[in-house]
Amino acid sequence: MADPRAQRRLAAILAADVVGYSRLMENDEKGTLAALKARRKEVLQPIVGAHNGRIFKVSGDGVLVEFSSPTEAVECAIDLQRAMAAKNRDNLPAPEIVLRVGINLGDVLVEGSDLYGDGVNIAARLEGLAEPGGICISRSVLDQVRKKLDCGFDELGKQSLKNIAEQVEVYRVQPQPKPAVRLESSPPRARPSIAVLPFDNLSGDPGQQYLSDGITEDIITELSRFRSLSVLGRHASFHLAGRGGNPVQAAHELGANFVVEGSVRKAGEQLRITAQLLDAETGNHVWADRYDRASSDVFAVQDEVVGAIVATLEGRMVAAAAGHVRKRPTSSWTAYDFFLKGRELSDAGLEREATPYFAEATRIDPDFALAHAWLGMTLLCTYWFDADEKTLAAAERSGQRALELDSNDPSVHHANAMVMLWCRRPERAALHFDRAISLNPMDTQVRADRSNLLRYTGRLEDALALIDEELRRSPYPPLWFWRVRGGILFDLKRYGEAIEAFGNMPQKNNLAFVQLAAAHGHVGDLAAARQVLAEARALRPSLSLGEVATVAPHVLQEPVEHLLEGLRKAGLSS
């Protein structure tokens, strides 16, 4: 306990700790301790010293730093987070050390070299509110730095902090990105852009369409893992399916300079897959091949197609690495067949109908990581419908099993990110989103879903900017992008724009109906609100305010109350 006669002074206190420290220690205790020790010596201590700070306490994964200037404290935090992110990128496969930072300006008690009091405690509590890699500050800090730093500040409102008597106004720091340094002598090389058109089904059986579509989607996914290539998303490519146009013209519509097309024929247990790469500028064939294989060798064929395309466009050295990028998903053709059928239903928005197919794929091959990941996603969609905590728990188990089996697959991290968000663990969700994007930087769907994380943690303007960016990046975006945008606009109380966004969805799911009904309720269009609510109830007769509140994963309560109030106006009861 601090001595009541101890000296007092005003200080800016920076508190930082490592996100997921216990998990990191459990996975790799020796590596984590070595990485943490190196970061303190190589990153933390030099940056704190450069900003005239003093480290006065280190405990486990946490650190407390004193500054005489709040401006120095915030600048230090920004430099620290940037340096840590750079080290994480450069030091793979070493454990990633990600920090959260909180900063407060307040009165502190001094005992020797140590500091105590609410000035310190508030900084520690603010750190707990920060996102992984983020910085939260109190109003007392904001008042001192807002005109001195080139930063943005997102208001998070008044927060009740543990063991702090009065609520504290909290703000999130948004550093301006540093301009990239470009050397004139070595200008950046444009990445080849590729559109993979849906492979034709030549099996003579329309029921085999899922197979050719599934193989196409897997080739898109594998090509997207190469940072040196720019690959158009599957929804953009599949949008042109059935139009029967010239493939070169399709590439021009999609803004690609190369196009891949092909066909799949299945006869019994035999597959014939043809694929060709065309130059969209000239229409010339760059490469073509045909593969006759047993159906169980479909993954080997996909690898050969991907390797051939990469070799053609990027050279043999990159192609040599292609075989190491992809982990064979399953050794069972039957499990893969069930997986493709489930994915076809899921892509069509029929997630609950897809769930039994993914469950069967995992039953046939319990080590099929992708099937576990997609099962987790479809169970999460089912939870949105039934609000049953057992369904959410099952989704979490599926996601964790997928992660145990393959921690280097972007789809596995995407599934875990979404499940963790609805489990109200946004810190873990953020880590999985970041990992998914690092593994597949071109996946616009992961980025679009990440806007959900920003929305539900209160960063509405950032969430809107992100989903709008993905809508611009996608020539033919999935319809659920509009549901995400509509939900963000609803939280921003821009009801007219929200209603317009939901109007871009000819087929709405339960979440879209609920938010659309609430938007109509808030603008006073009760007839439209009741009509939409009736459609929502047709899908889910048990719909109630309590179920809506259960499913909403917002960190703050105000947006939940805002949603419920709109639904009350629409006529929904508890």
Secondary structure, DSSP 8 states (H G I E B T S, - for coil): ---TT-EEEEEEEEEEEETTHHHHHHH-HHHHHHHHHHHIIIIIHHHHHHTT-EEEEEETTEEEEEES-HHHHHHHHHHHHHHHHHHHHHTTTS----EEEEEEEEEEEEETTEEESHHHHHHHHHHHHS-TT-EEEEHHHHHHHTTTSSEEEEEEEEE--TT-SS-EEEEEEEE--------TTS------EEEE---EE-SS-GGGHHHHHHHHHHHHHHHTT-TTSEE--HHHHHHTTTS---HHHHHHHHT-SEEEEEEEEEETTEEEEEEEEEETTT--EEEEEEEEEEGGGHHHHHHHHHHHHHHHHH-HHHHHHHHHH-----S-HHHHHHHHHHHHHHHTT-HHHHHHHHHHHHHH-TT-HHHHHHHHHHHHHHHHHH--HHHHHHHHHHHHHHHHH-TT-HHHHHHHHHHHHHTT-HHHHHHHHHHHHHH-TT-HHHHHHHHHHHHHTT-HHHHHHHHHHHHHH-SS--THHHHHHHHHHHHTT-HHHHHHHHTT-SS--HHHHHHHHHHHHHHT-HHHHHHHHHHHHHH-TT--HHHHHHH---SSSHHHHHHHHHHHHHT---
